[in-house]
Amino acid sequence: MPPSSIENNSDSVKPLADNLSERLPKSPLTGRCQCPEDPVVYNITSEPHSLNVCYCHECQRQTGSAFALTLVVPSTGVKMENPKMLLQLRNFERRTESGGIRGGVFCSNCGVRLWHFDPAKPEWTSVKAGTLDQKVDFGAAQHIWTKRMLNGIVLPPKAEAHEEEPDSGPV
């Protein structure tokens, strides 16, 4: 479910190309759900690994849009501002197109998905970038599952793109 105090094995994971990783937002970062009163607020205290634009069918369904935008961070760096808000979170798990399992964590009051996770890679959390209080640089993103892009979408020039999930690193 939510990030836990697990060991972070991020040293063995290949980061994005230097020109992209330099453009990622820097911690500390904050984010929240849409609740007008008592929103779920989280803090990110670790440096992000990558920013992903995912075009897989599940992300299209989950967002109701053409893609999902997620900021991948070490799970140990995601903290709830008020631990009591953990009671407001709900978990959802599903099979992915590649055969794995992906879990989503959302606010039970407003329904906003805050992050998702892969139980096989518990050291990483993929925060929904639209829930962040800070802006992210879309040009710093790697584009994954591009073979599922909707017609008419054009990738930015020189974008790092993968037809499916990249072989190295978390997504």
FENLINKA-V257831 format. One record per run of one state. SS is the DSSP state (alpha for helix, beta for strand, coil for the rest). FROM is the first residue (numbers start at 1). TO is the last residue. Records with the same first field share a line. If there is no record, write none. Layout:
# FENLINKA-V257831
SS->FROM-TO / FROM-TO
This chain:
# FENLINKA-V257831
coil->1-9 / 13-17 / 22-28 / 33-40 / 45-49 / 55-56 / 64-67 / 81-82 / 96-100 / 108-112 / 118-118 / 122-123 / 133-137 / 141-141 / 145-145 / 149-159 / 162-171
alpha->10-12 / 18-21 / 57-63 / 75-77 / 83-88 / 119-121 / 129-131 / 138-140 / 146-148
beta->29-32 / 41-44 / 50-54 / 68-74 / 78-80 / 89-95 / 101-107 / 113-117 / 124-128 / 132-132 / 142-144 / 160-161
